[in-house]
Amino acid sequence: MLLTPVMEKFILHWGEMGSRWGVNRSVAQIHALLYLSDRPLPAEEIAETLAIARSNVSNSLKELQAYRLIETVHLRGDRRDHFSAETDPWQIMLRIADERKRREIDPLLTMLHECAEEAQKGGSEDQVVRQRVIDMQTFISDLSAWYGEMNRLPRSKLKILVQLGSRISAFIRQ
């Protein structure tokens, strides 16, 4: 597959963004390539196009499947697995948010709950530590609950909220 200058720029930047968000650069670049591709691609072509080791491509594809950002596609007459990406930006971001919450926020909430329970029992923790742990637990719990509420909204309503943007904060300040 030949990359156009726009494709190359998008793929390289998507890889940079991914690495800043804690995602392996190769994973993000493969996602970008599949997102831009007008057809499902086999792993060998992905490796060749991006000049990435085949083993790295395999691991990256598994990671993208875990995020539900790509799917395996079988083409008639070809025994190889091909891969295609979700192309709806809303679905992409919602799936990424869901997976990040599951991997990062949920374990954080569990740890904060345990710390808050231990701090409430007393012991050697001073009042400042106790209160800060409880404050952090409350904050992250509230954010998680808000995320859950937003996630239950129909996409049409969620789009309206996003499009309202700063107008919401102006309304709240009144």
CYANA upper distance limits for C-alpha pairs under 8 A (distance plus 0.5 A):
  1 MET  CA     45 GLU  CA      7.60
  1 MET  CA     49 THR  CA      6.41
  2 LEU  CA     49 THR  CA      7.65
  3 LEU  CA      7 MET  CA      6.16
  3 LEU  CA      8 GLU  CA      6.39
  3 LEU  CA     49 THR  CA      8.27
  4 THR  CA      8 GLU  CA      6.65
  5 PRO  CA      9 LYS  CA      6.60
  6 VAL  CA     10 PHE  CA      6.60
  7 MET  CA     11 ILE  CA      6.52
  7 MET  CA     33 LEU  CA      8.19
  7 MET  CA     36 LEU  CA      7.72
  8 GLU  CA     12 LEU  CA      6.55
  9 LYS  CA     13 HIS  CA      6.60
 10 PHE  CA     14 TRP  CA      6.44
 10 PHE  CA     32 ALA  CA      7.71
 11 ILE  CA     15 GLY  CA      6.64
 11 ILE  CA     28 ALA  CA      8.40
 11 ILE  CA     29 GLN  CA      5.72
 11 ILE  CA     30 ILE  CA      8.37
 11 ILE  CA     32 ALA  CA      5.73
 11 ILE  CA     33 LEU  CA      6.74
 12 LEU  CA     16 GLU  CA      6.86
 12 LEU  CA     29 GLN  CA      7.06
 13 HIS  CA     17 MET  CA      6.63
 14 TRP  CA     18 GLY  CA      6.55
 14 TRP  CA     28 ALA  CA      6.48
 14 TRP  CA     29 GLN  CA      6.60
 14 TRP  CA     32 ALA  CA      6.84
 15 GLY  CA     19 SER  CA      6.78
 15 GLY  CA     24 ASN  CA      8.28
 15 GLY  CA     25 ARG  CA      5.06
 15 GLY  CA     26 SER  CA      7.11
 15 GLY  CA     27 VAL  CA      8.03
 15 GLY  CA     28 ALA  CA      5.21
 15 GLY  CA     29 GLN  CA      5.20
 15 GLY  CA     32 ALA  CA      8.31
 16 GLU  CA     20 ARG  CA      6.89
 16 GLU  CA     25 ARG  CA      6.88
 16 GLU  CA     28 ALA  CA      8.50
 17 MET  CA     21 TRP  CA      6.82
 17 MET  CA     28 ALA  CA      8.38
 18 GLY  CA     22 GLY  CA      6.82
 18 GLY  CA     23 VAL  CA      5.31
 18 GLY  CA     24 ASN  CA      6.97
 18 GLY  CA     25 ARG  CA      6.30
 18 GLY  CA     27 VAL  CA      8.35
 18 GLY  CA     28 ALA  CA      5.82
 19 SER  CA     23 VAL  CA      5.44
 19 SER  CA     24 ASN  CA      5.98
 19 SER  CA     25 ARG  CA      5.63
 19 SER  CA     28 ALA  CA      8.25
 23 VAL  CA     27 VAL  CA      7.34
 23 VAL  CA     28 ALA  CA      7.29
 24 ASN  CA     28 ALA  CA      7.01
 25 ARG  CA     29 GLN  CA      6.62
 26 SER  CA     30 ILE  CA      6.52
 26 SER  CA     52 ILE  CA      8.08
 26 SER  CA     56 ASN  CA      8.06
 26 SER  CA     57 VAL  CA      8.08
 26 SER  CA     60 SER  CA      7.29
 27 VAL  CA     31 HIS  CA      6.70
 27 VAL  CA     57 VAL  CA      8.29
 27 VAL  CA     60 SER  CA      5.28
 27 VAL  CA     61 LEU  CA      7.72
 27 VAL  CA     63 GLU  CA      7.76
 27 VAL  CA     64 LEU  CA      7.48
 28 ALA  CA     32 ALA  CA      6.68
 29 GLN  CA     33 LEU  CA      6.67
 29 GLN  CA     50 LEU  CA      8.41
 30 ILE  CA     34 LEU  CA      6.69
 30 ILE  CA     46 ILE  CA      7.60
 30 ILE  CA     50 LEU  CA      8.27
 30 ILE  CA     57 VAL  CA      8.16
 30 ILE  CA     60 SER  CA      7.94
 30 ILE  CA     61 LEU  CA      8.26
 31 HIS  CA     35 TYR  CA      6.48
 31 HIS  CA     64 LEU  CA      7.68
 31 HIS  CA     69 LEU  CA      8.16
 31 HIS  CA     70 ILE  CA      8.20
 31 HIS  CA     85 ALA  CA      7.45
 32 ALA  CA     36 LEU  CA      6.68
 33 LEU  CA     37 SER  CA      6.52
 33 LEU  CA     46 ILE  CA      8.33
 34 LEU  CA     40 PRO  CA      7.77
 34 LEU  CA     41 LEU  CA      7.74
 34 LEU  CA     70 ILE  CA      8.48
 34 LEU  CA     83 PHE  CA      7.79
 34 LEU  CA     84 SER  CA      6.20
 34 LEU  CA     85 ALA  CA      5.80
 35 TYR  CA     84 SER  CA      7.81
 35 TYR  CA     85 ALA  CA      5.62
 35 TYR  CA     86 GLU  CA      7.26
 35 TYR  CA     87 THR  CA      6.37
 37 SER  CA     41 LEU  CA      8.36
 37 SER  CA     84 SER  CA      8.43
 39 ARG  CA     84 SER  CA      7.52
 40 PRO  CA     73 VAL  CA      7.39
 40 PRO  CA     82 HIS  CA      5.91
 40 PRO  CA     83 PHE  CA      5.44
 40 PRO  CA     84 SER  CA      5.11
 41 LEU  CA     45 GLU  CA      6.90
 41 LEU  CA     46 ILE  CA      7.11
 41 LEU  CA     82 HIS  CA      5.35
 41 LEU  CA     83 PHE  CA      5.72
 41 LEU  CA     84 SER  CA      7.22
 42 PRO  CA     46 ILE  CA      6.96
 42 PRO  CA     80 ARG  CA      7.18
 42 PRO  CA     81 ASP  CA      6.39
 42 PRO  CA     82 HIS  CA      4.64
 42 PRO  CA     83 PHE  CA      6.67
 43 ALA  CA     47 ALA  CA      6.65
 43 ALA  CA     54 ARG  CA      7.72
 43 ALA  CA     57 VAL  CA      7.07
 43 ALA  CA     58 SER  CA      7.55
 43 ALA  CA     81 ASP  CA      7.99
 43 ALA  CA     82 HIS  CA      7.32
 43 ALA  CA     83 PHE  CA      8.10
 44 GLU  CA     48 GLU  CA      6.68
 44 GLU  CA     54 ARG  CA      7.20
 45 GLU  CA     49 THR  CA      6.40
 46 ILE  CA     50 LEU  CA      6.60
 46 ILE  CA     52 ILE  CA      8.38
 46 ILE  CA     57 VAL  CA      7.79
 47 ALA  CA     51 ALA  CA      6.00
 47 ALA  CA     52 ILE  CA      5.31
 47 ALA  CA     53 ALA  CA      6.51
 47 ALA  CA     54 ARG  CA      6.03
 47 ALA  CA     57 VAL  CA      6.66
 48 GLU  CA     52 ILE  CA      7.27
 52 ILE  CA     56 ASN  CA      7.14
 52 ILE  CA     57 VAL  CA      7.20
 53 ALA  CA     57 VAL  CA      6.88
 54 ARG  CA     58 SER  CA      6.78
 55 SER  CA     59 ASN  CA      6.86
 56 ASN  CA     60 SER  CA      6.52
 57 VAL  CA     61 LEU  CA      6.50
 58 SER  CA     62 LYS  CA      6.91
 59 ASN  CA     63 GLU  CA      6.90
 60 SER  CA     64 LEU  CA      6.73
 61 LEU  CA     65 GLN  CA      6.60
 61 LEU  CA     70 ILE  CA      8.31
 62 LYS  CA     66 ALA  CA      6.69
 63 GLU  CA     67 TYR  CA      6.97
 64 LEU  CA     68 ARG  CA      6.75
 64 LEU  CA     69 LEU  CA      5.97
 64 LEU  CA     70 ILE  CA      6.39
 65 GLN  CA     69 LEU  CA      6.44
 65 GLN  CA     70 ILE  CA      5.83
 65 GLN  CA     71 GLU  CA      6.80
 67 TYR  CA     95 ARG  CA      7.04
 67 TYR  CA     96 ILE  CA      6.94
 67 TYR  CA     99 GLU  CA      6.55
 68 ARG  CA     95 ARG  CA      7.24
 69 LEU  CA     85 ALA  CA      6.30
 69 LEU  CA     86 GLU  CA      6.06
 69 LEU  CA     92 ILE  CA      6.89
 69 LEU  CA     95 ARG  CA      7.66
 69 LEU  CA     96 ILE  CA      8.47
 70 ILE  CA     83 PHE  CA      6.99
 70 ILE  CA     84 SER  CA      5.97
 70 ILE  CA     85 ALA  CA      4.67
 70 ILE  CA     86 GLU  CA      6.39
 71 GLU  CA     83 PHE  CA      6.13
 71 GLU  CA     84 SER  CA      6.11
 71 GLU  CA     85 ALA  CA      6.94
 71 GLU  CA     86 GLU  CA      8.45
 72 THR  CA     81 ASP  CA      6.71
 72 THR  CA     82 HIS  CA      6.19
 72 THR  CA     83 PHE  CA      5.21
 72 THR  CA     84 SER  CA      7.19
 73 VAL  CA     81 ASP  CA      6.66
 73 VAL  CA     82 HIS  CA      5.47
 73 VAL  CA     83 PHE  CA      6.04
 73 VAL  CA     84 SER  CA      7.36
 74 HIS  CA     78 ASP  CA      7.84
 74 HIS  CA     79 ARG  CA      7.93
 74 HIS  CA     80 ARG  CA      7.70
 74 HIS  CA     81 ASP  CA      6.23
 74 HIS  CA     82 HIS  CA      6.58
 75 LEU  CA     79 ARG  CA      8.03
 75 LEU  CA     80 ARG  CA      8.48
 75 LEU  CA     81 ASP  CA      8.41
 75 LEU  CA     82 HIS  CA      7.93
 86 GLU  CA     91 GLN  CA      7.80
 86 GLU  CA     92 ILE  CA      7.04
 87 THR  CA     91 GLN  CA      8.35
 87 THR  CA     92 ILE  CA      7.77
 88 ASP  CA     92 ILE  CA      6.73
 89 PRO  CA     93 MET  CA      6.71
 90 TRP  CA     94 LEU  CA      6.56
 91 GLN  CA     95 ARG  CA      6.45
 92 ILE  CA     96 ILE  CA      6.68
 93 MET  CA     97 ALA  CA      6.53
 94 LEU  CA     98 ASP  CA      6.60
 95 ARG  CA     99 GLU  CA      6.68
 96 ILE  CA    100 ARG  CA      6.53
 97 ALA  CA    101 LYS  CA      6.52
 98 ASP  CA    102 ARG  CA      6.70
 99 GLU  CA    103 ARG  CA      6.57
100 ARG  CA    104 GLU  CA      6.09
100 ARG  CA    105 ILE  CA      7.63
101 LYS  CA    105 ILE  CA      5.19
101 LYS  CA    106 ASP  CA      6.56
102 ARG  CA    106 ASP  CA      5.91
102 ARG  CA    107 PRO  CA      8.09
103 ARG  CA    107 PRO  CA      7.33
104 GLU  CA    108 LEU  CA      6.78
105 ILE  CA    109 LEU  CA      6.61
105 ILE  CA    140 ILE  CA      8.39
105 ILE  CA    144 SER  CA      8.17
106 ASP  CA    110 THR  CA      6.85
107 PRO  CA    111 MET  CA      6.76
108 LEU  CA    112 LEU  CA      6.58
109 LEU  CA    113 HIS  CA      6.50
109 LEU  CA    137 GLN  CA      7.23
109 LEU  CA    140 ILE  CA      7.41
109 LEU  CA    141 SER  CA      7.39
110 THR  CA    114 GLU  CA      6.81
111 MET  CA    115 CYS  CA      6.66
112 LEU  CA    116 ALA  CA      6.43
112 LEU  CA    133 VAL  CA      7.37
112 LEU  CA    134 ILE  CA      8.29
112 LEU  CA    136 MET  CA      8.03
112 LEU  CA    137 GLN  CA      5.91
113 HIS  CA    117 GLU  CA      6.65
113 HIS  CA    137 GLN  CA      7.08
114 GLU  CA    118 GLU  CA      6.75
115 CYS  CA    119 ALA  CA      6.48
115 CYS  CA    133 VAL  CA      7.41
116 ALA  CA    120 GLN  CA      6.51
116 ALA  CA    130 ARG  CA      7.48
116 ALA  CA    133 VAL  CA      6.41
116 ALA  CA    134 ILE  CA      6.04
116 ALA  CA    137 GLN  CA      7.85
117 GLU  CA    121 LYS  CA      6.94
118 GLU  CA    122 GLY  CA      7.48
119 ALA  CA    123 GLY  CA      7.75
119 ALA  CA    125 GLU  CA      6.75
119 ALA  CA    129 VAL  CA      8.33
119 ALA  CA    130 ARG  CA      5.68
119 ALA  CA    133 VAL  CA      8.36
120 GLN  CA    130 ARG  CA      7.39
125 GLU  CA    129 VAL  CA      6.70
125 GLU  CA    130 ARG  CA      6.90
126 ASP  CA    130 ARG  CA      6.82
127 GLN  CA    131 GLN  CA      6.55
128 VAL  CA    132 ARG  CA      6.62
129 VAL  CA    133 VAL  CA      6.64
130 ARG  CA    134 ILE  CA      6.78
131 GLN  CA    135 ASP  CA      6.47
132 ARG  CA    136 MET  CA      6.59
133 VAL  CA    137 GLN  CA      6.63
134 ILE  CA    138 THR  CA      6.60
135 ASP  CA    139 PHE  CA      6.62
136 MET  CA    140 ILE  CA      6.60
137 GLN  CA    141 SER  CA      6.42
138 THR  CA    142 ASP  CA      6.52
139 PHE  CA    143 LEU  CA      6.76
140 ILE  CA    144 SER  CA      6.54
141 SER  CA    145 ALA  CA      6.60
142 ASP  CA    146 TRP  CA      6.61
143 LEU  CA    147 TYR  CA      6.60
144 SER  CA    148 GLY  CA      6.71
145 ALA  CA    149 GLU  CA      6.80
146 TRP  CA    150 MET  CA      6.70
147 TYR  CA    151 ASN  CA      6.45
148 GLY  CA    152 ARG  CA      6.83
149 GLU  CA    153 LEU  CA      7.23
150 MET  CA    158 LEU  CA      7.44
153 LEU  CA    157 LYS  CA      6.70
153 LEU  CA    158 LEU  CA      6.61
154 PRO  CA    158 LEU  CA      6.89
155 ARG  CA    159 LYS  CA      6.51
156 SER  CA    160 ILE  CA      6.96
157 LYS  CA    161 LEU  CA      6.88
158 LEU  CA    162 VAL  CA      6.79
159 LYS  CA    163 GLN  CA      6.51
160 ILE  CA    164 LEU  CA      6.56
161 LEU  CA    165 GLY  CA      7.22
164 LEU  CA    168 ILE  CA      6.71
165 GLY  CA    169 SER  CA      8.25
166 SER  CA    170 ALA  CA      6.98
167 ARG  CA    171 PHE  CA      6.69
168 ILE  CA    172 ILE  CA      6.71
169 SER  CA    173 ARG  CA      6.70
170 ALA  CA    174 GLN  CA      7.27
